[in-house]
Amino acid sequence: MLARNATRGTVLARRVRVARTGWTRFRGLMGVPALSPGEALLIERCRAIHTCFLRFAIDALFLDRRGCVVAAVRDLRPWRCRSGQRATRVLELPAGTLAATGTVTGDRVSFEGVERARLV
């Protein structure tokens, strides 16, 4: 599945994995050595995240049910927590993605491609 900043016309990630179940949402990126450029994790039914046990920093977009960015967090380092009021899902991206694409609060994110995206 592809994630696009529909407001700016930029691609955020070409390979988006989706965490929908309780276990995959809890596990998130724990145990993953790194997110490569173009990869992302979309966590459904989520308004807060942590980076405990991660080995790398991430960018995070907190999205409402319409795909609007309600909070954009850059360079979230390991052992930190963040939340986004009104968020219903979170898109976790490699650190530097938000700066490179100019993505900010208020932008709209759309998802394209196969809905059966691989679960983490």
C-alpha positions as CSV (number, residue, x, y, z in Angstrom):
1,M,0.0,0.0,0.0
2,L,1.2,3.5,-0.8
3,A,0.9,6.6,1.5
4,R,0.7,10.0,-0.1
5,N,0.5,13.5,1.2
6,A,-2.6,14.5,-0.8
7,T,-2.2,18.1,0.1
8,R,1.3,18.5,-1.3
9,G,1.3,15.7,-3.8
10,T,4.3,13.9,-2.3
11,V,4.8,10.2,-1.6
12,L,5.4,9.4,2.1
13,A,5.9,5.7,1.7
14,R,5.6,3.1,-1.1
15,R,5.5,0.1,1.3
16,V,3.1,0.5,4.1
17,R,2.5,-2.3,6.5
18,V,-0.7,-2.2,8.6
19,A,-1.1,-3.2,12.2
20,R,-4.8,-3.9,13.0
21,T,-4.9,-6.6,15.6
22,G,-4.1,-6.1,19.3
23,W,-0.9,-8.0,19.1
24,T,0.4,-6.3,15.9
25,R,-0.5,-2.8,17.3
26,F,1.3,-3.6,20.6
27,R,4.4,-5.0,18.8
28,G,4.6,-2.1,16.3
29,L,8.2,-1.7,15.2
30,M,9.8,-3.5,18.2
31,G,12.4,-5.9,17.0
32,V,12.7,-4.3,13.6
33,P,16.3,-3.3,12.9
34,A,15.3,-0.1,11.0
35,L,12.8,1.4,8.6
36,S,14.2,1.8,5.2
37,P,13.4,4.8,3.1
38,G,9.9,4.2,1.5
39,E,8.7,2.0,4.3
40,A,6.1,2.8,7.0
41,L,3.8,1.2,9.6
42,L,0.2,2.3,9.9
43,I,-1.2,1.5,13.3
44,E,-5.0,1.4,13.3
45,R,-7.2,2.4,16.3
46,C,-4.4,4.3,17.9
47,R,-3.9,7.7,19.3
48,A,-0.7,7.3,21.3
49,I,2.7,5.6,20.6
50,H,5.9,4.8,22.3
51,T,9.4,4.1,21.0
52,C,10.5,1.8,23.8
53,F,12.9,-0.9,22.6
54,L,13.4,0.7,19.2
55,R,16.9,1.1,18.0
56,F,16.2,4.1,15.7
57,A,14.3,7.4,15.6
58,I,11.1,7.8,13.6
59,D,8.7,10.4,12.3
60,A,5.1,10.0,13.2
61,L,1.8,11.3,11.7
62,F,-1.3,11.2,13.9
63,L,-4.3,11.0,11.6
64,D,-8.0,11.6,12.2
65,R,-10.6,9.4,10.6
66,R,-10.6,11.6,7.4
67,G,-6.8,11.3,7.1
68,C,-6.0,14.8,8.3
69,V,-2.8,15.2,10.2
70,V,-3.7,16.3,13.7
71,A,-0.1,16.1,14.9
72,A,3.2,15.6,13.2
73,V,6.3,14.5,15.2
74,R,9.7,14.6,13.7
75,D,12.7,12.6,14.9
76,L,11.1,10.8,17.8
77,R,14.0,9.0,19.4
78,P,13.9,5.7,21.3
79,W,12.3,5.6,24.8
80,R,9.8,8.5,24.1
81,C,6.0,8.7,24.1
82,R,3.7,10.9,22.0
83,S,0.0,11.2,21.5
84,G,-2.4,13.1,19.2
85,Q,-5.8,14.3,20.3
86,R,-8.5,13.3,17.9
87,A,-6.2,10.8,16.2
88,T,-7.6,7.4,15.2
89,R,-4.4,6.0,13.6
90,V,-0.7,6.7,13.4
91,L,1.6,6.4,10.5
92,E,5.2,5.7,11.6
93,L,7.9,6.7,9.0
94,P,11.7,6.8,8.8
95,A,13.1,9.9,10.5
96,G,13.6,12.7,8.0
97,T,10.5,11.8,5.9
98,L,8.4,14.7,7.2
99,A,11.2,17.3,6.5
100,A,11.8,15.8,3.1
101,T,8.2,15.9,2.0
102,G,7.2,19.1,3.8
103,T,4.4,17.3,5.7
104,V,2.8,19.4,8.5
105,T,-0.3,19.4,10.7
106,G,-3.4,20.0,8.6
107,D,-2.2,18.1,5.6
108,R,-4.3,15.2,4.4
109,V,-2.8,11.7,3.9
110,S,-4.3,9.2,1.5
111,F,-3.6,5.5,1.0
112,E,-3.6,3.7,-2.3
113,G,-3.2,0.2,-3.4
114,V,-4.0,-3.2,-1.9
115,E,-6.1,-3.1,1.2
116,R,-4.8,-6.5,2.3
117,A,-1.5,-4.8,3.2
118,R,0.8,-7.2,5.1
119,L,0.4,-7.2,8.9
120,V,3.5,-6.7,10.9
